[in-house]
Amino acid sequence: MREQAGERFRSSGRWSGRRGAVLAAAAVALGVLTTGALAPPAASAATGPVSVRKGLHALVHTEGVPAALASVRGRGGRTRTYTAGVGDVATGAKVPRDGQLRIGSSTKTFTAVVVLQLVGEGRVGLDAPVDRYLPGLLRGNGIDGRRITVRQLLQQTSGLPNYSNYLSDDIRSYDPRELLDLALRHKADFAPGTRWAYSNTNYLVAGLIAQRVTGHPLAEEIDRRVVRRIGLRHTYFPAPGEVTIRERHPRGYFREAAGAPLVDATEWDPSWAWAAGQMVSTNSDLNRFFSALLAGRLLPKAQLDQMRTTVPAGYPFPAGARYGLGLVSTPLSCGGVYWGHGGSMTGYETRGGATEDGRAAAVAVTVQPGRATARLMDGVVDTALCR
């Protein structure tokens, strides 16, 4: 999961070391599975627009993902769910309708909402330096918390190096401060506010600020301020050491390289992503979340307006995408934009968001995709929102 990210963290390169034996054993357990079309997928979970169903089947048959899932919410609130592929390649089990998924960087929007709620409460200053809340913590080569603002963290313009580029091969639990130390050993990517570049370190620090200001774990604040507030029944922040997914879910897979066997990575520890990508949810809960956010149910207007104040974003986002404060605007082929934040975690990838008029769509696959597959996922989202 660690390619850089935004929506794209690629596992490749992270699990080298001890992963050889793990991959070999897992490949035997799963049978000989390689790129290319898998077995014929299960029937779509619901009837609906042929183009959305076809998109999911293309993801399975053409792109070779084990499973693809989608949830589409229309202007009137009616939701349709779709599936293709298999939920477990070892058993051939069906894909659970609207199953739970590791949502990766979509977690960033949840973290940003908590910080912006604290801004609205007067407890955090958006343009205040990080040092006001975490004195002396950010120091390094070209790194100074007295010159980096909270806004720059949330908008990915701080210049902090991406700690996930320097993770070891260990598949284990990580502490947030340990992850921050990895970043601080490296030179800043650029001076604060002079450029945009995606870095998980920004949200690591934002999460630490939320904890320092509230005196509570970030997971508790996200649960109280977001999850329970808008009734996300299948969304949670895994507890330390929790590697299983709590409810019905498709298995997630890792592929060392194109053409390599699939390895079951469903229960690999997600703690290395923490505030930047650790959460679990469903497509329908993500649609509810982004719709509620745009409708003003989570933030006062002033903070929501700040969240939607954007700068041009580059890779890994689609052409024309712009980054706000943990929220991304992506152009639609039918005009206008949708607001969301894709996510990637070992074994899973999610794409989607919501529009101003109440439409929402989320698409997920159960292996981290290459660029062509990711573009197809974006196309399915566009199709769902423009139908």
N, C-alpha and C positions, 0 to 999 in steps of 0.2 A: 504493500500500500504506500509506497512512498515516493512515487515519481515526483513530484513537487506538488503538487497539487490541487488547488481550488477544488475542483471537483475531482481531480485525478491524483490519487496517490498510487503509485505502482509498487507492488510487492517486490518485483524483480530487483535484485541487488541487495535486498535486505537480509535474506535468509541464507546467504551463501554459507559459510562455515559449517555449522552442524546440520544445516538443512539437507545435505546430501543423503544422509541415512533416513531422515524423515520423509523426504520425497520418494526415495526408493521403496520404503515400506508402504507408504500410502498408495503409490502407484500399483503395487501388487494387490493391495486391499480393494482398490477400485476397479481393477481389471485394466485392460489396455485401452486407455482413452486418449485420443489425440485430437488435434484440431480437425475441423471439417464438420459436416453435418452429423448430429447425434441421431439417436433413434427417433422415430416419428414422435412429435410432441403430443402431450395430452390435449384434449379438446379445449378450446377457449372457454373460460369460466362464465362468459356471458355473451349474449348476442349484442350487436351494436354496430357502430361504423366499421365497415369492412376494412378501411384503411388502417385503423388502429390494430385490428386483429392481424392484418397482413404484416404490419410492421413488427409485431412481436414474433410472428412465425419466421420472418426474415432474420431476425436476431438469432433465432435458434438454428434454422436450417442453413442460412448463408454464412452467418458470422460464427456459428458454433458455440454459442453460449449455452450452458446447461438449461437455464430457465429464464424466462422473461415475464414480468408482471407489470400491470398498469392499473391505475385508478383514475377515472375521469369524472369530474364534477361539472355539471352544466350550470347555466345562469340561474335556473330555478332551484338548485341545490340537489338535484337528482344525481346519484353516483352510480357509475357502472365500473365493474372490475373485469379484468381480462388476465388470462395466463396462457403460456405456451411452454413446451418443453417438459422436463421432469424435475421434481423437487429433490430427488436423491438419485444420483446416477448409479449407485451401487444396487439399489433395490427397484428402481423404476417407479417409485412412488410419485403420485400426482403432486403438482405444485399447489400448496395451500392457497386458497383464495385470500388475497390481501394479507399474506403472511408477514410476520415480523422480519425486519432486515437490519443489518448494521448500516447506518445512514452516513457515516463518515463526516465530511465537511459540512453537511447540512446542520450539524451541531453548532457550527459557528454562528448561525443566525440566532439560535437559542441563547448562546452566550452573549451575543450583542444585545439582545432584547433585555437581558438582566442588567447589563451595564447601563443601557439607555434608560431603563426604569430608575436606576440609581441617580442618573443625571437629572431626570424629571423630579426626583425627590430632593434635589439639592445636595446630595451626598457625594457626587462625583462631578467634576468639571470636565466637560468634553475637550476643552482646549487647555486643561491643566497638565503639567508635566507628570510623567509616571512617578517621579521621585516624591511627589506629594503623598502618594499612597504606599509606595514601596521604596522608601528612602535607601539610596545606596545600592539597590539590587542590580540595576542595569549599568554595568561598567565593563568596558572592554576596548578593543582596538577599533576606534571610531564609534563606539557605543557609549552613550551617556544618557541616563534616564532623566536628567535635568533638561534635556533638549528634545525628548520624544514625548508627544502628547497622547492622551487617550484616543483622540480622534484618529491620529496616525496609526495607532494599533488596529483599530476597527476597520480602517480603510486600506490597510496593507501598504502604507506609504512611509513606514518607520525606518526601513533599511535594515531591520534586524535579520540576521542570517537564519535560514530555515533549519532548525535542529534536526528535523526528520531526515535530512540529507546525511547526517553523521551518526545515525543509530548503529549499534553493533548488530551482530548476527543473532544475539540471544533472543529467544522467544520467551519473554518473562514479563513480570509486572514492573512498571516504571513509576517513579514519583515525579510530580511536576517540576520540583526544583532540580532534580537530576537531569531532566530534559532541558531545562533552561541552561544549566551548566554546559551542556553540549554546544548550544548556540554561542554562548559567551566566549568560548575558546577560539572563535573565528572572527575575522574582520567584518565590520558592517558592510552590507552590500552597496550602500550609498548614504548620503547625508539625509537626515529626516526631512520629509516633505518634498524632496526633489524628484522622486520617481515613484512608480508603482511596481511592486513585485510581490507575488504571493508567498507568504511565509507563515507556517503554523505557529512559529514562535510568537507572533503578534497576539494570537488568541490564547496561547498559554499565559502570557502576561496579563491579558484582559481577565482571564479566569482568576488569576492570583489577586488582582485588584478587587474583584467582586467578593472574594473570600475575606480579604483584609477589611474591607469596608463594612460588610454585613456581620462578620464574625462567625459565619456558617459555611459549611462545605458548599462548593459550587453546585453539586448534584442536588442538594436540598433546596437551594435557591431556584434552580431551574424547575424543579418539581412544584414548588409552592407558587412561584410567580408566573409560570407558563403552563406546565402540563396540567395541573389540577384546575387552574383558572379557566381554561377553555375546554376542559373535558377530553383530553387526549388519553383515551383508555388503554392504548397499546404502546405508549411511548415512555421510555425511562432511560436513566443514566446508570449503567451497570455499576454495581458496588465494587470496591477493590477486591481483586482476585476472582471476580465473577466472569467466567468465560463461556458459560452456556447461554443460549437465548431462551427466554422464559416461556414464550407461547409458540404456537404452531408457526413453522418457518421452513422455507426451502434451505437446503444445505448450500453453503458458499464454498467456492473453489479457488484455488491458486494454480497458476500455470507458470513454470519457471521461464519458459520461452515459447515462441510460436512453434507448434508441433509437439511440444513436450506433454507428458501425461498431466491430467488434472489431479490435484491433490486436495483432499477435503480440509478446508481451513476454517470451518464453521466455528470452532471453539478455540481459536488462537486468541491470546490475551490482547484486548484492545486498548490497554491503559496508556500505551505510548502516544495515543492521539488526544487524550483527555479533553480539555475545553475546545480543542480544534476538531475533534471527530469521533468521540467515543460512544455516542448515543445509539439506541435501538428504537425503531418506530415501524410504522406501516405506511404504504402509499396513501391510504385514505386519511390517516392522521396527519401526514405531511400536508396534504391538501387543506385539511381543516386549519392547520397551523398558519400556513401562508395566507389563507383567506381571512382568518381572524386578525392577523397582523395588519393586512392592508385595510381592513374595515375599522381599524382604530380600537380594537378590543384589548390590545396589549400595551400600547404606548399612547401618551398624550400627543396631540397633533404636532406640537413643536418638535418632539423627539422623533416622531415618524417622518416628518419633513427632513430632518437631518439625516435620518437613516437612508432616505431616498435621494440624497444629494450625492451625485456620482462623479467618478473620474473614469477615463478610458481604461479598460482592463485588457490585458494580453493573455497569452497562453496561461492556463489551459482552457480558457473560456471561449465560446464561439465568437466569430467575427461580429463586431458591433456591440458586444456586451460591455456594460459599464458597472463598476463596483461602487456601492455605497458603503454603509457601515454594516458589514455582514449581510448585505442584501444585494443581489445582482439583477440588473435589468437586461433582458435579452430580446432583441427585435423579433417580431412575428411576421411571417410571410404575408399575412392578411392585414397587416398594419398594426401599429401600436407595439407594446412590449408586454412581456410577463415578468413578474418579480419572484425570485426564488434563490436557491443556492444548491447546486448539485453536491453530491457527496460520494466519496470512495473510501472503502475500508477493505482490508484483506478479505476477499471472497464476495464482495458486493459492490455495486455501483448504482446510484440513484440520480435521476435528472428530473427537473420539473419546477413548477411554481404556479402562481395565480395571477389573474388579471384584475384590473380595477372593477370590472363589471360582474365579478363573482365566478368566473370560470376558473377551473384548476385542473392540473394534470400532473401525475407523477408516474415515471417509468423506472423500473429497476431490472438489473440482470444479476446473475449469481456467479460472476467472475469479473475481475477487473478488465475492462475492454481496451483494445487498441484504439487508435484515433478514428479509424473507419467505423468501427462499431459504435464509438461514442457519438460520431456524427449521425449515425442512423438513429440512435436513441434520441438525440436532439430533434431529429426529423419527426419521430413519433409524437413527441411532446407538441411540436408545432402543429402537426396534423390534428391532434386531439383538441387543441385550443382554437383552431381555425375552422373546424368542421361546420 
